[in-house]
Each structure stands twice: as C-alpha cells, then as structure tokens.
Amino acid sequence: MRAFRNVGDDPFFVARGKGARIWDVDGNEYIDYVGSWGPAILGHAPKVVLQAVRDAATRGLSFGIPNPLEVEMAELICDWIPSINKVRMVNSGTEATMSCIRLARAFTGRDKLIKFDGCYHGHADALLVKAGSGALTHGQPSSAGVPPAFADLTISLPFNNAELLRKAFQENKNEIAAVIVEPVPANAGLYLPRENFLSILREQCTSSDALLIFDEVITGFRVARGGAQELYGVKPDLTALGKIIGGGLPVGAFGGRAEIMDQLSPDGPVYQAGTLSGNPIAMAAGLAQLRELERIDGWKSLEESGAQLEAAASEAIRSAKVDVTFHRLGSMFCLFFAPPPVFDLASAQRSDLEKFNRFFHGCLKRGIYFAPSQFETGFISTAHTAEDIERTAAVVSEILKAL
Ligand SMILES: *Cc1c(COP(=O)(O)O)cnc(C)c1O
C-alpha cells in the first residue's frame, strides 16, 4: 500500500505531522492530501484528540470489560446514522466488512455475495476479488492465497450498471446473501453513483430478500454527518465504518437493523469478538474527533475548501488544455489522466499512468503530497487553509502545463 513502486521510486518516511502538513525524516515539508488514507479529517495531531488520548491513557490502556466510552460511541453512531439501531466496535475496516458479510450470510441463509469491480472492502478472503486500493495499484486485485471455493461465492460486477445487476440476481435466484458497495467508490480513484443507482440497489436487494451493505469506511462522517446514506437518502441494512471513527487510532465498527444485529453472539449464533474492540483510548480519540467535527460544523468548511480546490483545478485544467477528468465530492477528490466520463473501474483504467507518474513527482518535489497512485482519492482536512489550497492549485497548474 505504502510502496511508491508504481510511481517508480522509494517512499519517503514521515517523522511528524501537524495540521495539513507532514515532515519527512530529512526535514522536507509537504501539504498532505492523504491524511492517513482518510482518518485525519481534522488534520494531523489535533489538540482535542491528543488531549482525549492523554486523558484516557492515564486511566489505563485496555481492560476487556465494557467501558462508558464505547457506549457513548454507540449512542453517537446510532444518533447520527439512523439506519443503525445496534452497533459493534471492531479494530479495523476489514473486520467491519468481514463481520457484515458473515452476519448477512447467517441472516439470509445464503452464501453468495455481490460486490463491484474496483471497490475495496479490506483484505478478507471473500472481498479480494477485483478489489481496489493497494490491491489494484500493485496489480493484485484478486489475491493469491484465496481458495477458488471462497472466491467463487463472490460475484463482482461493474459499478453503475443496473442491467448487469438485475441479470446477476436473475441468474442466482434466492442465492444472493448481500450486495456490498462503497456508495461512493473511492478506492479506484473517485467516481460517483449515477442517478438512482443506489436506490436501484436498494430495491433489488429488498425484492430479492438480500441485504444491502454500505461500506462507509471512507464516506462515513466525511461526505456528511450521517455518511453517504444521508447524502443520497438510501438506507442500507448494514453499514461498515472505520477510518475517521478512530481519530487516527485503529478502529472499525459495524451496525444496522436490530433484528440482524441480534444474530451476533452472545445473543445469536454468529460468532464475533475482539480482544481490543471498544478500546478506551481509541474510543476517546474517535469521540473527540467526531464531536469536534460537529462543533465546528466541519462539513461546511470541508465543502468550501473542496469547492475552492475544484474551481482552481478546473481553471488549471482549462488553461493547460489537458485531457483529464476531475471529480470531487465534498472533501474527496481525484484527478484522472483520462477523458471523461469516468464512472466505473474500466473507465478509470483508461488513465495514462505515465502522465500521472510525472504529475505526482512534480507535485511532490514542490511540497504537495497526493497519494502515490492514480487509483486513490485525495482528502482535504479542516486544517487545510485557503492559502494551502491556493498554493496547491498553483503547483497543479504549473505541473499540468509542463506535462
Ligand atoms: C480502508 C478501507 C477498508 C479497510 O479498512 P482497514 O481499516 O484498512 O482494514 C474497507 N473499506 C473501505 C471502503 C476502505 O476504504
């Protein structure tokens, strides 16, 4: 994931970060648009989160006994995301999606799973089929070590294609346990759901008695307080969360309709556990970050910063006369070195990776750090100032003209 292999270099090593900036071990400074791949929505080392971590740490690191902070976190999640009646904390996004799938299979008594090409849901066996993120970047979207018998239960379809979705349901009648989807795919670059695609997913799952799982590990708490499901008005049965919810510590969560969640042990027959799940320091960090985001109305300022970047990038693209596609949703963005439209993995893969490579290194040399892959999304934090974005746009403009 962290290798710079596909951009032909060694990665730098980061020594520290503050706000929108990071410094490598050689003392070079960068404006960071990776933000730990999404969690750092308030920027690096925000005061409120650091203080919460310190306070929690002085009271003990881990108990394996219920603690009040995990209850506060559960209440916040159920309050902000109304489709979630019950929630369970885990330690990563991978655990969250993996547990959603086991739960969906048990609840429906079916085995098959539909996912979408280029969507990344962590590294559980069933989900490493035509996956995105590092798996895609490093050329292993379907991993070795996954028995064909497992992978055969996963059907991967092109995103945004309602016809093929209907066909898959017809061909696997009464066999689909669930559809899992990033409602806004952000692991093969960034592209958006076409009008109605998410509601078509919802209707198809409902009419086929399959569960709809939204993987909101990236979009949760970022595209809106209540995630992509709030933004698009579509209610999944189960939701996977991660990244932002940990405030920079290793956390994930999953939740949904009570009757489904009641299948989890010890109430129900679906086993799930974790030694460090609900860890008090991680809960304290996540709660502090989420409450601060709400206190400062972070979503409003993220949208403003995003709009500023979009306007400046669009101008840079126009004046450089390059064939690229710029996508943005709130504080998430991606510059594809491919002509529009980009709406699924295949269209994203038309990108000119050699051009991306030169763009990436040009920016890096001038102190702007974008993810070292065409197939990742950029993240703005509330710590990015208007000057940071102006400077970024000036660099982007200069590099695009020189390409
Ligand atoms: C990062 C990510 C995951 C996996 O989360 P980890 O904490 O890295 O295991 C799952 N789904 C999506 C959409 C992600 O972006």
The ligand as an ORCA input file, in Angstrom:
! r2SCAN-3c Opt
* xyz 0 1
  C      -9.729      1.409      4.088
  C     -10.970      0.714      3.700
  C     -11.342     -0.530      4.245
  C     -10.430     -1.316      5.148
  O     -10.187     -0.684      6.350
  P      -8.855     -1.094      7.170
  O      -9.006     -0.342      8.451
  O      -7.694     -0.685      6.337
  O      -8.915     -2.573      7.372
  C     -12.579     -1.041      3.927
  N     -13.410     -0.392      3.104
  C     -13.096      0.788      2.544
  C     -14.086      1.483      1.672
  C     -11.854      1.360      2.800
  O     -11.515      2.497      2.194
*
